Amino acid sequence: MKDIKKEAIRGIRWSALSMVVGLFLRMGALAVLARVLDPAVFGVMSMLMVVVSIIKIFADMGMSGAFIHYQEVTHEELSTFFWVNIISGFVLWIISFAISPLVALYYHMESLRFYLPLLGVSFILYAPGIEYRVLLQKELRMKPISLIEIATESVTYAMIIVLALRGFGIFSLIAGELFRAFFLSLLLFLYGKREWMPSFTFFLPSMGRFFRFGAYQMGERTIRLVNQNLDYLIIGRYLGATPLGYYSLAYNIMLKPMQRVNPVITRVAFPALSKFQDDDATIKRYFLKMINLISFYSFPLYACLIAVAHPLVLTLYGPGWEPTARVLVPLSMLGMLYAIGNPMGSLLLAKGRADIGFWLNFYQTFVLIFALRVGSFWGIEGVAWTLFFSTLFIFVPVGFWVRKKVVGMGVFEYIKQTLSPLTFSVISCLITWGVGKFLFFSSHPLTLIVLLVVFLISYFVQVFSLERERFMGYVKLFLAFRETF
C-alpha cells in the first residue's frame, strides 16, 4: 500500500505541473486571441466544440475506464481495444460529416456544414494515442503524460496565434485542434511503442466485460457532457454567435482552473482508489481528504475570480468584453460546485458503479433543459444564474444520497471538509470586493494587482491563524518526493 501512495503522490506532482503550465498557456493564448478575433468567432467555435465533444465520447466506446478498473488485462484484449479505437475514429468522422446539415439547421448557420466535417478529422488523429495514454494512467505513470501534454499545448497555442495574426480567423482555431490531436497521438505512440505494440488481433468476444462496463460509462459521459453544454446549445440557438462568444470566454475562465487543478488529483484518484475497490472505509477516508484538498485550493480561486471579475476580464481581453465580466460572477460560483462535485466520477468508477453516474446525469438533464431555457429569456446572465441555482439544487440532495449509498459517507462528515475553506474564501471575497469599491485607478491592470494582493493577504491571514497545520500539510504533500522531478 505504501508504494501505491508514493506513486499516487508522484502522479499528483507531475499532473500538477502539466495542469499549471497548460492553464497559463491557455490564458496567455486567449489574451492574445481575444484582441485579434471577433467574439462571434469564439461563438462559432464553441458551437462546433459542443458537437465534437459529444461525438468524441464514443471514441473509445467507454472502455478506457474499464481497462483502468480491471487489474488483469490480456495482450489479446489490449490489441483488440487498439483496433476498436482506430475503427471508431473513422466511424466518428463519418458521423460528423453526416450530421453537419442538422447542426447547421439547429444553429441557423450554413457554414457549419463545412466546418464540422473538417474539425471531425481530429477523431481519426486522436485514435492511435488513446490506448497508450490509458496504459500509462493505469500504472500511475503521469510523468510522460505530463511532459507530452506540455509539449503539445506549447506548440499548438503558438501555431494558433501565428495563424490568427495572419488573418485565418476561425480556421486558425480549427487547425489548432487538428494539430493538437495529431501531435498528442504521435508523442504518445512514440513513447509507448517501446514497451507495447499492438498485434493484428481483433477478437470482439474477448471484450465482453469491457463493453458492459463501458456501456454505462459511455451513456453517463454522453448525458453528462450534454448537461455541461446545454447552456452553449441554448445560447447558440436562441441568442446567437456573438453572445455565445462572450459567454464562452467567461465559461473558459471559470472551467479551465477546475479542469487544470482537479485532474491533478482525480486522474490519479481513479486508478489509485480502484486498487482499494473492496474496502469502503479506506476509499471514504481518502475521498474525504481529496475533497478537503480540492476545497482549500479551488474555493479561494473562484472566490477571487468573483471579487476581481471586471478588472480581470478587461486586463486579459481588452475593452469590449464587459458582458464576459458580468457573466463570470455566477459562473465562478458554479465553479465551486463543479470543483467538489467532479471527484464523484472517480468514486463511482473505482467502485464499478458507472450505472449510478448514468442515472444521476439522466435526472440532471431534465432539470437543466427547463431551467436554462427559462434563463435564456434574460440573456447570457440569466442562463448563468439559472445554471448555478439548478446545479445547486441537484448537487445537494442527490449527491449526498449517492455518496451515502456507495461508501456510507455521511452528510456532515462531507460538509466538514469544505466548511473552513468556504468560510475563509467568502470572507476574503467580501473584503476584496469592498476594497474594490473605493479604488479609483484608471488602469485595470493596476486595479487587478491591488485586489489580488488584498485577497491573498486576507485569505492567508485566516488560514495561518486557524488552519495552519492542515494547510502546511498540503504544501508538504506537493513538496514531497523531490526525486520524482
N, C-alpha and C positions, 0 to 999 in steps of 0.2 A: 504493500500500500504506500510505503514511503516513496518508492520510485515513481508511482503514479502522481503523487503530489508534486514531486520535483519536476517531472516532465510537464505537468499542468502549469506550474509557475513559469517554466521556461517558455511554454507556448504563449502564456499571457504577455510576457515581456516582448516577445517578437511580434505578436499581434498588435500590441500597443504601439510599437514603433511604426508598423505599417499603417495603422489607422491614423495616427497623428500626422505622419508625413502626407498621407492621402488627403486628409482634411485640409491642410494648409495648401496643398497643390490645387485642390478644387476651389477653395475660396479665393485663392490668388487668380486662378484662371477666370472665374466668374467675375471678379472685379474688373478684369480687362475686357472680357466679352460683353459685359453689360454696357460698356461705353462704346462698343463697336456695333453690336447687333441690336435690332429693334425688339421691343418686348414681344411683338407678335411672333418673331422667330422662335423665341423660347416657348411661346404658347403652342405653336405648331409642333415643335419637337416634343413637348410634353404629351400632346395628343398621340404622337407616334409611339413614344416610350411606354405609355399605358398599355397599348395593344401588344407591343413587343414583349413587355414584361409578363403579361398574362400568357401569351403563347409559349414563352420560354420555360414556364413551369413544367411543360411536358417534355423538355429536352432529355431528362434522364428517367422519364416515366416514374418519377417519385422514388426511385430506388437508391439514390445516394445515401439517404438516411438509413436505409436498411443495411447497406454494406458497412456502415459505421456501427450500427446496433448489434448485428450478428458478429460474434468474435471469430468464428471459424468460417472461412470462405475458401473454396477450391479454385484452382487455376482455370478450370473449365468455366466456372461461374464468372470469374473476372473477365475472361476473354469474351464471353457472350455479352456481358454488360458493356464492354468497349464497343462492340459492333452494333449493339442496340442504340447506343448514343450516336454513332455515325449515321445510321439509317434514319433515326428520328430527326437529326439535324436537317437532312434533305427534305423529309416529310413536312417539317415545320416551315421551311422556306416556301414550299408549295402552298401550304395553308395561308401564309401571309400574302402570297400573290392572289389566292382565290378570294379572300375576304376583303381585299383592298377596296373594291367598289362599295361594299357595305359600310366600311369605315368612313369612306369619303361621303357617303349619303348621310350617315349619322351626324357627322360634324359639319355638313354642308360645305365641304371643301374638296373640290375636284382634284387638286394637286396631290392629295394623299394617295390617290390610286397609283402614282409613280413612286412617291417617297417610301411607302410601306414595303413593297417588294425589294426595293434597294436596301433598306435597312435590315430586311429579313435575311439577307445573306449572312448576317452575323450568327445565325443559328448553325450554319454549316461550319463557320470558322471556330466557334466555341467548342464544338463536339469533341475533337480529339483530346482536349485537355481536361475534360470533366473527371474521368476516372483517376488520372494521375493526382489531381487535387484531392479527391476523396481518399485515396490511399495514404497520402501524406497527412491529411487531417485525422484519419483513423488512428495513426500512430503518434499523434500529437506533435508532429514534426512541422512546427509553424515557422521555423527559421527560413527554409527555402521558399515556402509560400509567401512570406512577408517580403523577402528580397525580390521575388518575381513580381509581386504586386507593385512595389515601389518603382521598379524599373519600368513596368508597363504604364503606370499612371504618369510618370515623369515625361516619357516620350510622347504619350498620347496627347496630354494637355499642351505640350509645346507645339505639336503639329496642328492642333485645333486653332490655337491662337494665330499661328502663321497664316493658315488658310483664311481665317476670319479677317485678318488685317489686309489680306489681298482681295477681299470682296466676294468671297464664295458664299456668304450668308449661311443658310441652313445646311448647305452641302458640307460646310466645314464641320458641323456637329455630326452629321451622318457619317462622314468619312472618319471622324474620330472614333465613333462607336465600332465601325468595321475594323479599323486598325487595332483597337483595344482587344477585340475578340481574337484576331489573328496572332498578335504578339504574345498575348497571355497563353494561348494554347501552345504556341511554338516553344516558349520558355519552359512550360510545364512538361511538355513532351521531351525536350532535350535533356532536362534534368532527370525525369522519371525513367526514361528508357534504359538508363544504366543499371537499374535494379529490376525492372519488369517490362516485358514486351508481350503484347497480346499474340496469341496464336490464332490460326484460322479456324477457330472453334466457334460454332454457333448452335447451341442446343437449348432452345427455349424451355423445354420441360424441366430443366435443372433450376430454373429461375422462379419456380412457383412461390416459395416463401418470400422472395423479394418483391414479386408483383403484388402479393397480398398485403404486405406491409406498405409498399409504395402507393397502392391504390388509394388508401385513406390519406396518406401524406399528400399525394398529388391533388386529391379533392380538397383537402384542408388548405393547401398552398393556393389553389385557384381561387377559392372563396375569400381567403384572407387578402390576397392581392387585389381582387375586385373591391373588397371593402376599403383597402388602403387607397384605391384610386377612384372611388366613387365621386369624390369631390372634383377630381380632374375631369371625369366623364361628364358630370353635370355642368360644371363651369364651361367646359369646351363647347358643349351643345347649346346651352341656353344663354350664355353671356359672351362667348366669342374668344378668339385667339389672344387679343391684347389683354383683357382681364386675366386670362389664364396665365399669360406671361408674368404679370405682376405677382399673381398668387404662387406660381411655381417657384419663383426665386425665394419668396418668403418660406415656402414649404421646404425648399432645399436648405436654407439656413437652419431651420428647425430640425430637419430629419438627419442631415449629414453628421452632426455631432453624435446623435444616437447610433447611427449606422457605423460610425468610426469608433466610438467608445464601447458600446455594448458588445459588439462581436469580439473585442479584445478578450472578453470573459466568456460569452456564450458559445463561441466557436470552439473553445476548449472545454466548456462545461458539458456539452452533449456527449462527446466521446469519453470524457472523464466520468461523468455520472453513470454512463452506460455500464461501466465496469462495476458499479455498485447496485445494479438494477434490481436485485432481490433484497436489498437492505434499505427499507423505507426510512429508518431512523437516521442513517448516515446521509442519504440523499436529502432529507429535510434539513439536516444541520448545515450541510454545505450550500444548499439552496438559499437558506436564510442569510448566511454570510454573504452570498453573492448579491442578494437584494440590498443588504446594508452597504456593501461596497459601491454598487451602482448608484444608490441614493446619494452617497457622500460626494460622488463626482458629477452626477448628472443634474441633481436638483439645483445646486448653485449655478451651474452653467446656464440652465434655462431661466432661472430667476434673473440672472444678469442680462440675458437677452431681452427679457421683458423691460427691464429698467433702462436699457440703452438702445432700444429698438430704432428710434428715429435717427440719432446721430450715426449709429452703426450702418444702417442702410444707405444713408446719403454719403457717408465716407467711402463705403465699398463700391457703390454703383453710380454715384453722382446724382445730380438733380434730375427730377422727372420720375423718380421711383418712390414717391411718397405713399402711394397705395400699398406698396410692399411693406413699408414700415408699420402701417396701421394693422395689417393682417398678421404681422409677426407676433403681436402680443397674445391673441388667443391660441395661435399655433404653438407658441412656446409653452403655454400651459398644457396643451395637448402633448407636447414632447415629454413632459414629466410622466404622464400616464403611460405613454409608449415605452419609456425607458425601463420602468419597473414591471410593465406587463409583458414585454418582449421575452424575458427568460422563461416564461411559461412553456414556450415551444420546446426548449431543451429538456425541461422536466418531463413533458408528455412523451417525447420521443425516447428519452432514456428509459422510461417505464414501458415502452412499447404501446402507448395509448394514443396513437395518431388519430384513432377514431373519435376521441373526445375533442381534439382540436378541430376536426372536420365539423362536428355538430355545433361547436361553440361559434365558429365563424359563420356557419349557416344561419344561426339565430341572429348574429350581428348584422348580416346583410339586410334583413327586413327592417331593422331599426334604422340603419343608416340611409337606405333609399328614401324612406319617407322624410326623415329629418333633414337631409341635405337638399332635397327638392324644395322643401318649405323655406329653408335658409337662403336658397338662391334668389328668392324674391327681394332680398335685401343686399344683393350683390355679393362680392367675394368675402366681405366682412361677415355677412350673415352666414355664409357657408362655413367659415372658420369657427364661428362661435357655436353653431349647431353641431359641428363635428366634435368639438370639445365636450359639450354637455351630453351628447348621446354616447360618446365613448366612456365618459364617467359613469353614466347610468349602467352601461354594460359591464364595466370593469369591476365595480364594487360588489354587487350581489353575486353575479355568476362566477367571477374569478375566484372569490373566496370559497365558493361551493366546490369548484373543480379542484383546488389545492387540497381541500379537506378530504375529498373523495380519493384522490390519487395517493397521497402520502400522509394523510391525517394531520395536515397543517392547520392550526387554529387561526382565527381572525386576529386576535390580539398579539400573538407572537409574530405575525407578519407585520402588523401596523407598527409594532415596537421598533422594527428595523428601519423604518422610514421616518419616524417621528422627529428625531433630533435634526437630521439634515434638512427636513422640510421646514422646521421652525426657524433654523438659522438662515435658510435661504429666503424665506418670506420677509424676515426682519431686515436682512441686508438689502433686499429689493426695495422695500418701503423707504429705507434711509437714502438709498441711491436715487430713487425717484424724487424724494423730497428735495435733495440737494440739486437735482437737475432743474427743478422749477425756479431756482434762484440764480442759475447760471446765465450769463448774457454774452458768452463768446460767440462771435460771428463765424468762427471756424468750427465746422463739425468735427474734424479730427481732434482738435484740442478739447472740445467738449467730451468726446468719446473717451479720450485718455483720462481725463479727470474723473469721470464717472466710473470707469473701470477700476481706478485706484481706490475710490471711495468704497466700491462694492467689495473688493478684495480685502481691504483693511477691516471692514465691518464683519465680513464672514469669518476671517481667520481669527479675529479677536474672540468671537463667540466659540469657535472650535477649540482654540487653545485654552480657553477658560473652562470649558465644560466637557469636551470630548478629546482632550489632547492625547491620551493614551491610545484610544482606538484609532484616531487619525494617523498617529505616528506608526502604528502597527501596519496600516495600509501602505504608508510610504516605504517602510522597511520591506514589505512584501514585494514591491516593484524594484527595490534595490538589491534584493536577494539574488543569489546565484549569479554573480558577476561573470563567471566563466561562460555563461550562455551567450554572451555577446562576443 
